[in-house]
Amino acid sequence: MATCGVELLQVLARAESAALESASVQISGELDPATPVRDDVTVFNSIHLEFTLRGVTDAEANHLVERFKRR
């Protein structure tokens, strides 16, 4: 998911002619066996992505991340 996030942000930035120089993402997940999401397979209860974007303004970065979240 992290690699896809970086790739998608680059695609979104290119489509908007945003001057994105670099993007990185850290991913963490929570797996709580006491409260499974599904009984048949193991699924994370939550996932957190933290993006670091360079070359764009804070407003542009927020916009790109919001577009990513809607995908």
PQR file with spaces between the fields and no chain letter, atoms N, CA, C, O and H, PARSE charges and radii, in Angstrom:
ATOM       1  N    MET     1       0.814   -1.182    0.000 -0.4000 1.5000
ATOM       2  CA   MET     1       0.000    0.000    0.000 -0.0000 2.0000
ATOM       3  C    MET     1       0.867    1.259    0.000  0.5500 1.7000
ATOM       4  O    MET     1       0.532    2.237   -0.669 -0.5500 1.4000
ATOM       5  N    ALA     2       1.950    1.247    0.725 -0.4000 1.5000
ATOM       6  CA   ALA     2       2.798    2.438    0.802 -0.0000 2.0000
ATOM       7  C    ALA     2       3.361    2.799   -0.568  0.5500 1.7000
ATOM       8  O    ALA     2       3.348    3.968   -0.954 -0.5500 1.4000
ATOM       9  H    ALA     2       2.222    0.453    1.268  0.4000 1.0000
ATOM      10  N    THR     3       3.851    1.819   -1.297 -0.4000 1.5000
ATOM      11  CA   THR     3       4.409    2.073   -2.618 -0.0000 2.0000
ATOM      12  C    THR     3       3.337    2.597   -3.567  0.5500 1.7000
ATOM      13  O    THR     3       3.587    3.512   -4.350 -0.5500 1.4000
ATOM      14  H    THR     3       3.862    0.869   -0.983  0.4000 1.0000
ATOM      15  N    CYS     4       2.161    2.022   -3.495 -0.4000 1.5000
ATOM      16  CA   CYS     4       1.054    2.493   -4.330 -0.0000 2.0000
ATOM      17  C    CYS     4       0.684    3.928   -3.974  0.5500 1.7000
ATOM      18  O    CYS     4       0.342    4.716   -4.856 -0.5500 1.4000
ATOM      19  H    CYS     4       1.957    1.278   -2.858  0.4000 1.0000
ATOM      20  N    GLY     5       0.749    4.271   -2.694 -0.4000 1.5000
ATOM      21  CA   GLY     5       0.444    5.628   -2.267 -0.0000 2.0000
ATOM      22  C    GLY     5       1.391    6.640   -2.866  0.5500 1.7000
ATOM      23  O    GLY     5       0.961    7.691   -3.342 -0.5500 1.4000
ATOM      24  H    GLY     5       1.027    3.631   -1.978  0.4000 1.0000
ATOM      25  N    VAL     6       2.671    6.337   -2.850 -0.4000 1.5000
ATOM      26  CA   VAL     6       3.671    7.242   -3.430 -0.0000 2.0000
ATOM      27  C    VAL     6       3.449    7.363   -4.930  0.5500 1.7000
ATOM      28  O    VAL     6       3.473    8.470   -5.468 -0.5500 1.4000
ATOM      29  H    VAL     6       3.020    5.483   -2.463  0.4000 1.0000
ATOM      30  N    GLU     7       3.237    6.263   -5.604 -0.4000 1.5000
ATOM      31  CA   GLU     7       3.023    6.284   -7.052 -0.0000 2.0000
ATOM      32  C    GLU     7       1.779    7.086   -7.415  0.5500 1.7000
ATOM      33  O    GLU     7       1.809    7.893   -8.344 -0.5500 1.4000
ATOM      34  H    GLU     7       3.217    5.364   -5.167  0.4000 1.0000
ATOM      35  N    LEU     8       0.688    6.868   -6.687 -0.4000 1.5000
ATOM      36  CA   LEU     8      -0.549    7.585   -6.975 -0.0000 2.0000
ATOM      37  C    LEU     8      -0.380    9.084   -6.739  0.5500 1.7000
ATOM      38  O    LEU     8      -0.879    9.887   -7.528 -0.5500 1.4000
ATOM      39  H    LEU     8       0.664    6.212   -5.932  0.4000 1.0000
ATOM      40  N    LEU     9       0.308    9.476   -5.676 -0.4000 1.5000
ATOM      41  CA   LEU     9       0.544   10.899   -5.431 -0.0000 2.0000
ATOM      42  C    LEU     9       1.347   11.522   -6.571  0.5500 1.7000
ATOM      43  O    LEU     9       1.080   12.656   -6.969 -0.5500 1.4000
ATOM      44  H    LEU     9       0.713    8.824   -5.034  0.4000 1.0000
ATOM      45  N    GLN    10       2.321   10.795   -7.094 -0.4000 1.5000
ATOM      46  CA   GLN    10       3.109   11.309   -8.217 -0.0000 2.0000
ATOM      47  C    GLN    10       2.232   11.482   -9.454  0.5500 1.7000
ATOM      48  O    GLN    10       2.372   12.467  -10.179 -0.5500 1.4000
ATOM      49  H    GLN    10       2.537    9.874   -6.771  0.4000 1.0000
ATOM      50  N    VAL    11       1.347   10.549   -9.696 -0.4000 1.5000
ATOM      51  CA   VAL    11       0.432   10.643  -10.836 -0.0000 2.0000
ATOM      52  C    VAL    11      -0.508   11.835  -10.666  0.5500 1.7000
ATOM      53  O    VAL    11      -0.718   12.606  -11.602 -0.5500 1.4000
ATOM      54  H    VAL    11       1.233    9.749   -9.107  0.4000 1.0000
ATOM      55  N    LEU    12      -1.073   11.980   -9.462 -0.4000 1.5000
ATOM      56  CA   LEU    12      -1.988   13.093   -9.197 -0.0000 2.0000
ATOM      57  C    LEU    12      -1.271   14.431   -9.343  0.5500 1.7000
ATOM      58  O    LEU    12      -1.817   15.368   -9.925 -0.5500 1.4000
ATOM      59  H    LEU    12      -0.902   11.354   -8.702  0.4000 1.0000
ATOM      60  N    ALA    13      -0.055   14.523   -8.821 -0.4000 1.5000
ATOM      61  CA   ALA    13       0.715   15.768   -8.907 -0.0000 2.0000
ATOM      62  C    ALA    13       1.028   16.107  -10.361  0.5500 1.7000
ATOM      63  O    ALA    13       0.915   17.261  -10.772 -0.5500 1.4000
ATOM      64  H    ALA    13       0.389   13.762   -8.348  0.4000 1.0000
ATOM      65  N    ARG    14       1.420   15.105  -11.132 -0.4000 1.5000
ATOM      66  CA   ARG    14       1.732   15.333  -12.547 -0.0000 2.0000
ATOM      67  C    ARG    14       0.495   15.825  -13.302  0.5500 1.7000
ATOM      68  O    ARG    14       0.595   16.716  -14.147 -0.5500 1.4000
ATOM      69  H    ARG    14       1.513   14.167  -10.798  0.4000 1.0000
ATOM      70  N    ALA    15      -0.667   15.248  -13.000 -0.4000 1.5000
ATOM      71  CA   ALA    15      -1.906   15.638  -13.670 -0.0000 2.0000
ATOM      72  C    ALA    15      -2.289   17.081  -13.350  0.5500 1.7000
ATOM      73  O    ALA    15      -2.953   17.740  -14.150 -0.5500 1.4000
ATOM      74  H    ALA    15      -0.749   14.525  -12.314  0.4000 1.0000
ATOM      75  N    GLU    16      -1.872   17.569  -12.188 -0.4000 1.5000
ATOM      76  CA   GLU    16      -2.194   18.936  -11.773 -0.0000 2.0000
ATOM      77  C    GLU    16      -1.022   19.896  -11.973  0.5500 1.7000
ATOM      78  O    GLU    16      -1.091   21.056  -11.568 -0.5500 1.4000
ATOM      79  H    GLU    16      -1.332   17.034  -11.539  0.4000 1.0000
ATOM      80  N    SER    17       0.039   19.419  -12.590 -0.4000 1.5000
ATOM      81  CA   SER    17       1.263   20.208  -12.804 -0.0000 2.0000
ATOM      82  C    SER    17       1.821   20.757  -11.499  0.5500 1.7000
ATOM      83  O    SER    17       2.373   21.857  -11.466 -0.5500 1.4000
ATOM      84  H    SER    17       0.095   18.477  -12.919  0.4000 1.0000
ATOM      85  N    ALA    18       1.676   19.988  -10.423 -0.4000 1.5000
ATOM      86  CA   ALA    18       2.248   20.365   -9.126 -0.0000 2.0000
ATOM      87  C    ALA    18       3.726   20.017   -9.140  0.5500 1.7000
ATOM      88  O    ALA    18       4.122   19.006   -9.720 -0.5500 1.4000
ATOM      89  H    ALA    18       1.228   19.094  -10.450  0.4000 1.0000
ATOM      90  N    ALA    19       4.533   20.837   -8.513 -0.4000 1.5000
ATOM      91  CA   ALA    19       5.992   20.681   -8.541 -0.0000 2.0000
ATOM      92  C    ALA    19       6.478   19.704   -7.465  0.5500 1.7000
ATOM      93  O    ALA    19       7.381   20.027   -6.693 -0.5500 1.4000
ATOM      94  H    ALA    19       4.211   21.658   -8.042  0.4000 1.0000
ATOM      95  N    LEU    20       5.892   18.542   -7.416 -0.4000 1.5000
ATOM      96  CA   LEU    20       6.291   17.531   -6.433 -0.0000 2.0000
ATOM      97  C    LEU    20       7.691   17.021   -6.758  0.5500 1.7000
ATOM      98  O    LEU    20       7.919   16.437   -7.817 -0.5500 1.4000
ATOM      99  H    LEU    20       5.159   18.279   -8.043  0.4000 1.0000
ATOM     100  N    GLU    21       8.626   17.248   -5.835 -0.4000 1.5000
ATOM     101  CA   GLU    21      10.012   16.806   -6.035 -0.0000 2.0000
ATOM     102  C    GLU    21      10.222   15.388   -5.520  0.5500 1.7000
ATOM     103  O    GLU    21      10.923   14.590   -6.143 -0.5500 1.4000
ATOM     104  H    GLU    21       8.441   17.722   -4.974  0.4000 1.0000
ATOM     105  N    SER    22       9.612   15.080   -4.378 -0.4000 1.5000
ATOM     106  CA   SER    22       9.746   13.731   -3.824 -0.0000 2.0000
ATOM     107  C    SER    22       8.572   13.446   -2.905  0.5500 1.7000
ATOM     108  O    SER    22       7.927   14.353   -2.378 -0.5500 1.4000
ATOM     109  H    SER    22       9.043   15.728   -3.871  0.4000 1.0000
ATOM     110  N    ALA    23       8.318   12.167   -2.732 -0.4000 1.5000
ATOM     111  CA   ALA    23       7.249   11.723   -1.845 -0.0000 2.0000
ATOM     112  C    ALA    23       7.716   10.457   -1.149  0.5500 1.7000
ATOM     113  O    ALA    23       8.339    9.585   -1.753 -0.5500 1.4000
ATOM     114  H    ALA    23       8.842   11.430   -3.160  0.4000 1.0000
ATOM     115  N    SER    24       7.400   10.378    0.139 -0.4000 1.5000
ATOM     116  CA   SER    24       7.655    9.141    0.885 -0.0000 2.0000
ATOM     117  C    SER    24       6.479    8.919    1.816  0.5500 1.7000
ATOM     118  O    SER    24       5.731    9.845    2.130 -0.5500 1.4000
ATOM     119  H    SER    24       6.894   11.087    0.630  0.4000 1.0000
ATOM     120  N    VAL    25       6.330    7.703    2.243 -0.4000 1.5000
ATOM     121  CA   VAL    25       5.222    7.372    3.133 -0.0000 2.0000
ATOM     122  C    VAL    25       5.673    6.323    4.129  0.5500 1.7000
ATOM     123  O    VAL    25       6.387    5.381    3.785 -0.5500 1.4000
ATOM     124  H    VAL    25       6.937    6.951    1.988  0.4000 1.0000
ATOM     125  N    GLN    26       5.247    6.502    5.358 -0.4000 1.5000
ATOM     126  CA   GLN    26       5.448    5.487    6.387 -0.0000 2.0000
ATOM     127  C    GLN    26       4.082    4.897    6.682  0.5500 1.7000
ATOM     128  O    GLN    26       3.086    5.617    6.760 -0.5500 1.4000
ATOM     129  H    GLN    26       4.667    7.267    5.637  0.4000 1.0000
ATOM     130  N    ILE    27       4.043    3.590    6.843 -0.4000 1.5000
ATOM     131  CA   ILE    27       2.773    2.908    7.077 -0.0000 2.0000
ATOM     132  C    ILE    27       2.869    2.114    8.376  0.5500 1.7000
ATOM     133  O    ILE    27       3.889    1.497    8.681 -0.5500 1.4000
ATOM     134  H    ILE    27       4.852    3.005    6.779  0.4000 1.0000
ATOM     135  N    SER    28       1.780    2.150    9.120 -0.4000 1.5000
ATOM     136  CA   SER    28       1.677    1.316   10.312 -0.0000 2.0000
ATOM     137  C    SER    28       0.252    0.786   10.366  0.5500 1.7000
ATOM     138  O    SER    28      -0.677    1.408    9.852 -0.5500 1.4000
ATOM     139  H    SER    28       0.952    2.652    8.872  0.4000 1.0000
ATOM     140  N    GLY    29       0.099   -0.350   10.985 -0.4000 1.5000
ATOM     141  CA   GLY    29      -1.218   -0.961   11.071 -0.0000 2.0000
ATOM     142  C    GLY    29      -1.466   -1.534   12.441  0.5500 1.7000
ATOM     143  O    GLY    29      -0.535   -1.835   13.188 -0.5500 1.4000
ATOM     144  H    GLY    29       0.855   -0.856   11.402  0.4000 1.0000
ATOM     145  N    GLU    30      -2.737   -1.680   12.759 -0.4000 1.5000
ATOM     146  CA   GLU    30      -3.143   -2.267   14.037 -0.0000 2.0000
ATOM     147  C    GLU    30      -3.950   -3.526   13.768  0.5500 1.7000
ATOM     148  O    GLU    30      -4.906   -3.530   12.993 -0.5500 1.4000
ATOM     149  H    GLU    30      -3.493   -1.435   12.152  0.4000 1.0000
ATOM     150  N    LEU    31      -3.540   -4.567   14.419 -0.4000 1.5000
ATOM     151  CA   LEU    31      -4.219   -5.847   14.310 -0.0000 2.0000
ATOM     152  C    LEU    31      -4.633   -6.256   15.713  0.5500 1.7000
ATOM     153  O    LEU    31      -3.783   -6.530   16.560 -0.5500 1.4000
ATOM     154  H    LEU    31      -2.763   -4.563   15.049  0.4000 1.0000
ATOM     155  N    ASP    32      -5.936   -6.297   15.964 -0.4000 1.5000
ATOM     156  CA   ASP    32      -6.451   -6.629   17.292 -0.0000 2.0000
ATOM     157  C    ASP    32      -7.192   -7.957   17.214  0.5500 1.7000
ATOM     158  O    ASP    32      -8.335   -7.998   16.757 -0.5500 1.4000
ATOM     159  H    ASP    32      -6.627   -6.074   15.276  0.4000 1.0000
ATOM     160  N    PRO    33      -6.552   -9.061   17.659 -0.5600 1.5000
ATOM     161  CA   PRO    33      -7.196  -10.373   17.585  0.2800 2.0000
ATOM     162  C    PRO    33      -8.495  -10.454   18.378  0.5500 1.7000
ATOM     163  O    PRO    33      -9.344  -11.297   18.089 -0.5500 1.4000
ATOM     164  N    ALA    34      -8.658   -9.589   19.372 -0.4000 1.5000
ATOM     165  CA   ALA    34      -9.874   -9.612   20.196 -0.0000 2.0000
ATOM     166  C    ALA    34     -11.080   -9.043   19.454  0.5500 1.7000
ATOM     167  O    ALA    34     -12.222   -9.356   19.788 -0.5500 1.4000
ATOM     168  H    ALA    34      -7.968   -8.904   19.607  0.4000 1.0000
ATOM     169  N    THR    35     -10.827   -8.213   18.456 -0.4000 1.5000
ATOM     170  CA   THR    35     -11.932   -7.617   17.687 -0.0000 2.0000
ATOM     171  C    THR    35     -11.648   -7.746   16.186  0.5500 1.7000
ATOM     172  O    THR    35     -11.351   -6.753   15.523 -0.5500 1.4000
ATOM     173  H    THR    35      -9.899   -7.958   18.185  0.4000 1.0000
ATOM     174  N    PRO    36     -11.738   -8.958   15.658 -0.5600 1.5000
ATOM     175  CA   PRO    36     -11.421   -9.169   14.245  0.2800 2.0000
ATOM     176  C    PRO    36     -12.423   -8.464   13.326  0.5500 1.7000
ATOM     177  O    PRO    36     -13.611   -8.356   13.631 -0.5500 1.4000
ATOM     178  N    VAL    37     -11.905   -7.995   12.203 -0.4000 1.5000
ATOM     179  CA   VAL    37     -12.737   -7.347   11.190 -0.0000 2.0000
ATOM     180  C    VAL    37     -13.540   -8.415   10.452  0.5500 1.7000
ATOM     181  O    VAL    37     -14.716   -8.224   10.141 -0.5500 1.4000
ATOM     182  H    VAL    37     -10.940   -8.082   11.955  0.4000 1.0000
ATOM     183  N    ARG    38     -12.891   -9.533   10.181 -0.4000 1.5000
ATOM     184  CA   ARG    38     -13.531  -10.677    9.512 -0.0000 2.0000
ATOM     185  C    ARG    38     -13.132  -11.945   10.223  0.5500 1.7000
ATOM     186  O    ARG    38     -12.063  -12.017   10.827 -0.5500 1.4000
ATOM     187  H    ARG    38     -11.936   -9.688   10.434  0.4000 1.0000
ATOM     188  N    ASP    39     -13.979  -12.938   10.155 -0.4000 1.5000
ATOM     189  CA   ASP    39     -13.684  -14.223   10.792 -0.0000 2.0000
ATOM     190  C    ASP    39     -12.881  -15.158    9.895  0.5500 1.7000
ATOM     191  O    ASP    39     -12.191  -16.048   10.392 -0.5500 1.4000
ATOM     192  H    ASP    39     -14.848  -12.880    9.663  0.4000 1.0000
ATOM     193  N    ASP    40     -12.964  -14.967    8.576 -0.4000 1.5000
ATOM     194  CA   ASP    40     -12.365  -15.919    7.653 -0.0000 2.0000
ATOM     195  C    ASP    40     -10.927  -15.588    7.254  0.5500 1.7000
ATOM     196  O    ASP    40     -10.188  -16.482    6.843 -0.5500 1.4000
ATOM     197  H    ASP    40     -13.524  -14.244    8.172  0.4000 1.0000
ATOM     198  N    VAL    41     -10.514  -14.323    7.366 -0.4000 1.5000
ATOM     199  CA   VAL    41      -9.151  -13.920    7.030 -0.0000 2.0000
ATOM     200  C    VAL    41      -8.671  -12.869    8.025  0.5500 1.7000
ATOM     201  O    VAL    41      -9.477  -12.200    8.672 -0.5500 1.4000
ATOM     202  H    VAL    41     -11.115  -13.597    7.699  0.4000 1.0000
ATOM     203  N    THR    42      -7.364  -12.732    8.141 -0.4000 1.5000
ATOM     204  CA   THR    42      -6.793  -11.712    9.012 -0.0000 2.0000
ATOM     205  C    THR    42      -6.770  -10.377    8.276  0.5500 1.7000
ATOM     206  O    THR    42      -6.208  -10.271    7.186 -0.5500 1.4000
ATOM     207  H    THR    42      -6.710  -13.276    7.615  0.4000 1.0000
ATOM     208  N    VAL    43      -7.377   -9.373    8.868 -0.4000 1.5000
ATOM     209  CA   VAL    43      -7.461   -8.039    8.281 -0.0000 2.0000
ATOM     210  C    VAL    43      -7.097   -7.036    9.366  0.5500 1.7000
ATOM     211  O    VAL    43      -7.516   -7.179   10.514 -0.5500 1.4000
ATOM     212  H    VAL    43      -7.834   -9.459    9.753  0.4000 1.0000
ATOM     213  N    PHE    44      -6.313   -6.017    9.003 -0.4000 1.5000
ATOM     214  CA   PHE    44      -5.960   -4.980    9.965 -0.0000 2.0000
ATOM     215  C    PHE    44      -7.211   -4.246   10.436  0.5500 1.7000
ATOM     216  O    PHE    44      -8.132   -4.006    9.656 -0.5500 1.4000
ATOM     217  H    PHE    44      -5.973   -5.901    8.070  0.4000 1.0000
ATOM     218  N    ASN    45      -7.234   -3.897   11.705 -0.4000 1.5000
ATOM     219  CA   ASN    45      -8.326   -3.086   12.243 -0.0000 2.0000
ATOM     220  C    ASN    45      -8.191   -1.639   11.789  0.5500 1.7000
ATOM     221  O    ASN    45      -9.193   -0.962   11.557 -0.5500 1.4000
ATOM     222  H    ASN    45      -6.486   -4.092   12.339  0.4000 1.0000
ATOM     223  N    SER    46      -6.957   -1.165   11.663 -0.4000 1.5000
ATOM     224  CA   SER    46      -6.725    0.185   11.153 -0.0000 2.0000
ATOM     225  C    SER    46      -5.347    0.261   10.521  0.5500 1.7000
ATOM     226  O    SER    46      -4.441   -0.500   10.860 -0.5500 1.4000
ATOM     227  H    SER    46      -6.144   -1.715   11.851  0.4000 1.0000
ATOM     228  N    ILE    47      -5.215    1.194    9.599 -0.4000 1.5000
ATOM     229  CA   ILE    47      -3.938    1.455    8.933 -0.0000 2.0000
ATOM     230  C    ILE    47      -3.718    2.952    8.941  0.5500 1.7000
ATOM     231  O    ILE    47      -4.645    3.724    8.693 -0.5500 1.4000
ATOM     232  H    ILE    47      -5.951    1.812    9.324  0.4000 1.0000
ATOM     233  N    HIS    48      -2.498    3.362    9.225 -0.4000 1.5000
ATOM     234  CA   HIS    48      -2.143    4.788    9.264 -0.0000 2.0000
ATOM     235  C    HIS    48      -1.025    5.028    8.257  0.5500 1.7000
ATOM     236  O    HIS    48       0.002    4.350    8.286 -0.5500 1.4000
ATOM     237  H    HIS    48      -1.746    2.735    9.427  0.4000 1.0000
ATOM     238  N    LEU    49      -1.231    6.001    7.362 -0.4000 1.5000
ATOM     239  CA   LEU    49      -0.216    6.397    6.391 -0.0000 2.0000
ATOM     240  C    LEU    49       0.231    7.812    6.719  0.5500 1.7000
ATOM     241  O    LEU    49      -0.597    8.698    6.929 -0.5500 1.4000
ATOM     242  H    LEU    49      -2.065    6.552    7.339  0.4000 1.0000
ATOM     243  N    GLU    50       1.549    8.023    6.764 -0.4000 1.5000
ATOM     244  CA   GLU    50       2.091    9.365    7.000 -0.0000 2.0000
ATOM     245  C    GLU    50       2.947    9.756    5.804  0.5500 1.7000
ATOM     246  O    GLU    50       4.019    9.196    5.575 -0.5500 1.4000
ATOM     247  H    GLU    50       2.222    7.303    6.594  0.4000 1.0000
ATOM     248  N    PHE    51       2.447   10.735    5.042 -0.4000 1.5000
ATOM     249  CA   PHE    51       3.123   11.169    3.831 -0.0000 2.0000
ATOM     250  C    PHE    51       4.077   12.322    4.122  0.5500 1.7000
ATOM     251  O    PHE    51       3.781   13.192    4.942 -0.5500 1.4000
ATOM     252  H    PHE    51       1.576   11.190    5.228  0.4000 1.0000
ATOM     253  N    THR    52       5.212   12.323    3.452 -0.4000 1.5000
ATOM     254  CA   THR    52       6.145   13.441    3.451 -0.0000 2.0000
ATOM     255  C    THR    52       6.340   13.846    1.997  0.5500 1.7000
ATOM     256  O    THR    52       6.839   13.069    1.183 -0.5500 1.4000
ATOM     257  H    THR    52       5.453   11.617    2.786  0.4000 1.0000
ATOM     258  N    LEU    53       5.938   15.075    1.684 -0.4000 1.5000
ATOM     259  CA   LEU    53       6.018   15.567    0.312 -0.0000 2.0000
ATOM     260  C    LEU    53       6.941   16.772    0.268  0.5500 1.7000
ATOM     261  O    LEU    53       6.887   17.633    1.146 -0.5500 1.4000
ATOM     262  H    LEU    53       5.533   15.707    2.345  0.4000 1.0000
ATOM     263  N    ARG    54       7.788   16.837   -0.752 -0.4000 1.5000
ATOM     264  CA   ARG    54       8.705   17.968   -0.935 -0.0000 2.0000
ATOM     265  C    ARG    54       8.448   18.619   -2.284  0.5500 1.7000
ATOM     266  O    ARG    54       8.137   17.953   -3.271 -0.5500 1.4000
ATOM     267  H    ARG    54       7.832   16.138   -1.466  0.4000 1.0000
ATOM     268  N    GLY    55       8.587   19.955   -2.299 -0.4000 1.5000
ATOM     269  CA   GLY    55       8.455   20.693   -3.544 -0.0000 2.0000
ATOM     270  C    GLY    55       7.085   21.305   -3.747  0.5500 1.7000
ATOM     271  O    GLY    55       6.883   22.063   -4.696 -0.5500 1.4000
ATOM     272  H    GLY    55       8.839   20.496   -1.497  0.4000 1.0000
ATOM     273  N    VAL    56       6.139   20.992   -2.876 -0.4000 1.5000
ATOM     274  CA   VAL    56       4.800   21.566   -2.984 -0.0000 2.0000
ATOM     275  C    VAL    56       4.481   22.333   -1.703  0.5500 1.7000
ATOM     276  O    VAL    56       5.097   22.108   -0.661 -0.5500 1.4000
ATOM     277  H    VAL    56       6.302   20.376   -2.105  0.4000 1.0000
ATOM     278  N    THR    57       3.524   23.229   -1.795 -0.4000 1.5000
ATOM     279  CA   THR    57       3.102   23.963   -0.609 -0.0000 2.0000
ATOM     280  C    THR    57       2.294   23.043    0.303  0.5500 1.7000
ATOM     281  O    THR    57       1.883   21.956   -0.104 -0.5500 1.4000
ATOM     282  H    THR    57       3.024   23.412   -2.641  0.4000 1.0000
ATOM     283  N    ASP    58       2.071   23.486    1.532 -0.4000 1.5000
ATOM     284  CA   ASP    58       1.238   22.703    2.446 -0.0000 2.0000
ATOM     285  C    ASP    58      -0.157   22.508    1.873  0.5500 1.7000
ATOM     286  O    ASP    58      -0.725   21.421    1.977 -0.5500 1.4000
ATOM     287  H    ASP    58       2.404   24.369    1.863  0.4000 1.0000
ATOM     288  N    ALA    59      -0.710   23.546    1.274 -0.4000 1.5000
ATOM     289  CA   ALA    59      -2.048   23.447    0.689 -0.0000 2.0000
ATOM     290  C    ALA    59      -2.077   22.430   -0.451  0.5500 1.7000
ATOM     291  O    ALA    59      -3.013   21.637   -0.555 -0.5500 1.4000
ATOM     292  H    ALA    59      -0.248   24.430    1.190  0.4000 1.0000
ATOM     293  N    GLU    60      -1.055   22.455   -1.302 -0.4000 1.5000
ATOM     294  CA   GLU    60      -0.979   21.481   -2.401 -0.0000 2.0000
ATOM     295  C    GLU    60      -0.822   20.069   -1.858  0.5500 1.7000
ATOM     296  O    GLU    60      -1.456   19.137   -2.353 -0.5500 1.4000
ATOM     297  H    GLU    60      -0.295   23.100   -1.218  0.4000 1.0000
ATOM     298  N    ALA    61       0.022   19.908   -0.843 -0.4000 1.5000
ATOM     299  CA   ALA    61       0.229   18.592   -0.237 -0.0000 2.0000
ATOM     300  C    ALA    61      -1.076   18.064    0.349  0.5500 1.7000
ATOM     301  O    ALA    61      -1.434   16.905    0.138 -0.5500 1.4000
ATOM     302  H    ALA    61       0.537   20.665   -0.441  0.4000 1.0000
ATOM     303  N    ASN    62      -1.782   18.915    1.084 -0.4000 1.5000
ATOM     304  CA   ASN    62      -3.064   18.499    1.666 -0.0000 2.0000
ATOM     305  C    ASN    62      -4.056   18.111    0.587  0.5500 1.7000
ATOM     306  O    ASN    62      -4.783   17.127    0.726 -0.5500 1.4000
ATOM     307  H    ASN    62      -1.491   19.856    1.255  0.4000 1.0000
ATOM     308  N    HIS    63      -4.086   18.883   -0.486 -0.4000 1.5000
ATOM     309  CA   HIS    63      -4.988   18.583   -1.599 -0.0000 2.0000
ATOM     310  C    HIS    63      -4.656   17.226   -2.227  0.5500 1.7000
ATOM     311  O    HIS    63      -5.553   16.426   -2.494 -0.5500 1.4000
ATOM     312  H    HIS    63      -3.496   19.682   -0.599  0.4000 1.0000
ATOM     313  N    LEU    64      -3.381   16.974   -2.459 -0.4000 1.5000
ATOM     314  CA   LEU    64      -2.971   15.701   -3.062 -0.0000 2.0000
ATOM     315  C    LEU    64      -3.324   14.521   -2.163  0.5500 1.7000
ATOM     316  O    LEU    64      -3.801   13.492   -2.641 -0.5500 1.4000
ATOM     317  H    LEU    64      -2.652   17.623   -2.243  0.4000 1.0000
ATOM     318  N    VAL    65      -3.091   14.669   -0.875 -0.4000 1.5000
ATOM     319  CA   VAL    65      -3.400   13.578    0.062 -0.0000 2.0000
ATOM     320  C    VAL    65      -4.919   13.356    0.125  0.5500 1.7000
ATOM     321  O    VAL    65      -5.372   12.213    0.184 -0.5500 1.4000
ATOM     322  H    VAL    65      -2.704   15.505   -0.486  0.4000 1.0000
ATOM     323  N    GLU    66      -5.694   14.424    0.114 -0.4000 1.5000
ATOM     324  CA   GLU    66      -7.157   14.272    0.120 -0.0000 2.0000
ATOM     325  C    GLU    66      -7.623   13.551   -1.147  0.5500 1.7000
ATOM     326  O    GLU    66      -8.507   12.696   -1.083 -0.5500 1.4000
ATOM     327  H    GLU    66      -5.326   15.353    0.067  0.4000 1.0000
ATOM     328  N    ARG    67      -7.044   13.886   -2.282 -0.4000 1.5000
ATOM     329  CA   ARG    67      -7.396   13.184   -3.528 -0.0000 2.0000
ATOM     330  C    ARG    67      -7.014   11.707   -3.426  0.5500 1.7000
ATOM     331  O    ARG    67      -7.764   10.839   -3.872 -0.5500 1.4000
ATOM     332  H    ARG    67      -6.326   14.581   -2.335  0.4000 1.0000
ATOM     333  N    PHE    68      -5.860   11.424   -2.844 -0.4000 1.5000
ATOM     334  CA   PHE    68      -5.440   10.036   -2.636 -0.0000 2.0000
ATOM     335  C    PHE    68      -6.472    9.294   -1.785  0.5500 1.7000
ATOM     336  O    PHE    68      -6.842    8.163   -2.102 -0.5500 1.4000
ATOM     337  H    PHE    68      -5.250   12.130   -2.482  0.4000 1.0000
ATOM     338  N    LYS    69      -6.927    9.918   -0.725 -0.4000 1.5000
ATOM     339  CA   LYS    69      -7.869    9.273    0.195 -0.0000 2.0000
ATOM     340  C    LYS    69      -9.203    8.966   -0.470  0.5500 1.7000
ATOM     341  O    LYS    69      -9.894    8.029   -0.070 -0.5500 1.4000
ATOM     342  H    LYS    69      -6.626   10.837   -0.468  0.4000 1.0000
ATOM     343  N    ARG    70      -9.570    9.742   -1.478 -0.4000 1.5000
ATOM     344  CA   ARG    70     -10.847    9.510   -2.170 -0.0000 2.0000
ATOM     345  C    ARG    70     -10.758    8.380   -3.195  0.5500 1.7000
ATOM     346  O    ARG    70     -11.782    7.952   -3.728 -0.5500 1.4000
ATOM     347  H    ARG    70      -9.008   10.503   -1.803  0.4000 1.0000
ATOM     348  N    ARG    71      -9.565    7.897   -3.475 -0.4000 1.5000
ATOM     349  CA   ARG    71      -9.396    6.832   -4.478 -0.0000 2.0000
ATOM     350  C    ARG    71      -9.746    5.488   -3.911  0.5500 1.7000
ATOM     351  O    ARG    71      -9.661    4.481   -4.614 -0.5500 1.4000
ATOM     352  H    ARG    71      -8.733    8.244   -3.042  0.4000 1.0000
